[in-house]
Amino acid sequence: MWSWVAHRITGVLIFFFLFAHVLDTALVRVSPSSYDTVIATYKNPVVNLLEVGLVAAVLFHALNGIRIVLIDFWASGPRFQRQMLYTEIVLWVILVVPGTFYMLKHTVETLFGSAS
């Protein structure tokens, strides 16, 4: 049940991101200086946190979509849906944790200075 809800929520969030992305990219044709201003606002730590959330949402949505396809089109899919959900969650954590570290590394170094 909760994977169904999370799949819908991540789908809506991804849609709104894509909508905003198309709009801000379209600014380059209308007003390049406005586009530069918008892009400059994206270079702050808060937006970096939102990007990490976006990557996590896209990854969950993709993995859950694969699980749904397997449940629908594999004859034994419904019987193994719980195991596939647990596998999906483990894969998601395995991929999100190092991805988050990599994505936030630059922001942390910018805010607090590098260790070296």
Sequence and secondary structure as in RCSB ss.txt:
>XXXX:A:sequence
MWSWVAHRITGVLIFFFLFAHVLDTALVRVSPSSYDTVIATYKNPVVNLLEVGLVAAVLFHALNGIRIVLIDFWA
SGPRFQRQMLYTEIVLWVILVVPGTFYMLKHTVETLFGSAS
>XXXX:A:secstr
 HHHHHHHHHHHHHHHHHHHHHHHHHHHHH HHHHHHHHHHTSSHHHHHHHHHHHHHHHHHHHHHHHHHHHHHST
TTGGGHHHHHHHHHHHHHHHHHHHHHHHHHHHHHHHH    
